[in-house]
Amino acid sequence: MLTIEVRKPSLTEGINGGWFIIVVATQSVSILTVSILPSFVSIHSQGALMFTTLILWLSGTRLYPG
C-alpha cells in the first residue's frame, strides 16, 4: 500500500522496525534448532533438519532489505 497510495507517507512514518522482527525470528529458530538438535535427534536423521535450518537462515538473510 505504501507504493500505490496517492499520498505517500514521509520516511519516518512509512518505515518501522516490524520487518526486523521477521528476520530475527527466522534466524533465531534456525540457531535454536541447530543448538538443540544433537540432544533430540540421532546423528543419522540430522541431515534433513540441518538442511531445513540452512533454508531458514538463508531466507531470514534474504529478508534484509538491500
VMD Tcl script that draws the C-alpha trace (Angstrom):
set ca {
  {0.00 0.00 0.00}
  {2.91 2.37 0.57}
  {3.87 2.30 -3.09}
  {0.45 2.76 -4.69}
  {-1.16 5.32 -2.40}
  {-1.77 8.79 -3.78}
  {-0.50 10.47 -0.63}
  {2.82 8.90 0.28}
  {3.81 8.90 3.96}
  {7.03 10.58 4.98}
  {10.11 8.49 5.57}
  {9.67 8.50 9.36}
  {6.00 7.47 9.06}
  {6.48 4.82 6.40}
  {9.45 2.90 7.77}
  {9.32 0.96 11.00}
  {11.17 -1.96 12.56}
  {8.43 -4.54 12.04}
  {10.32 -6.24 9.22}
  {13.29 -6.78 11.53}
  {11.24 -8.99 13.87}
  {10.56 -11.40 11.00}
  {14.27 -11.59 10.14}
  {15.39 -12.11 13.71}
  {12.69 -14.69 14.45}
  {13.54 -16.75 11.37}
  {17.24 -16.79 12.12}
  {16.66 -17.40 15.84}
  {14.60 -20.51 15.14}
  {17.40 -21.72 12.90}
  {20.06 -21.20 15.57}
  {17.91 -22.77 18.29}
  {17.28 -25.84 16.14}
  {20.98 -26.33 15.47}
  {21.76 -25.87 19.17}
  {19.32 -28.47 20.47}
  {19.45 -30.87 17.52}
  {22.10 -33.27 18.90}
  {20.12 -33.73 22.12}
  {16.88 -34.86 20.49}
  {17.70 -36.46 17.13}
  {20.06 -39.28 16.23}
  {23.05 -38.44 14.08}
  {21.64 -40.39 11.12}
  {18.49 -38.29 10.83}
  {20.05 -34.85 11.35}
  {20.68 -34.18 7.65}
  {17.15 -33.14 6.75}
  {16.81 -30.90 9.79}
  {20.18 -29.28 9.16}
  {19.09 -28.55 5.59}
  {15.85 -27.04 6.91}
  {17.77 -24.80 9.31}
  {20.01 -23.70 6.45}
  {16.95 -22.75 4.41}
  {15.53 -20.84 7.41}
  {18.80 -18.98 7.90}
  {19.12 -18.08 4.23}
  {15.51 -16.96 3.96}
  {15.98 -14.76 7.02}
  {19.09 -13.28 5.44}
  {17.18 -12.66 2.20}
  {14.53 -10.68 4.09}
  {17.04 -7.95 4.90}
  {16.33 -5.03 2.58}
  {19.01 -4.09 0.19}
}
mol new
graphics top color blue
foreach p $ca { graphics top sphere $p radius 0.5 }
foreach p [lrange $ca 0 end-1] q [lrange $ca 1 end] { graphics top cylinder $p $q radius 0.2 }
display resetview
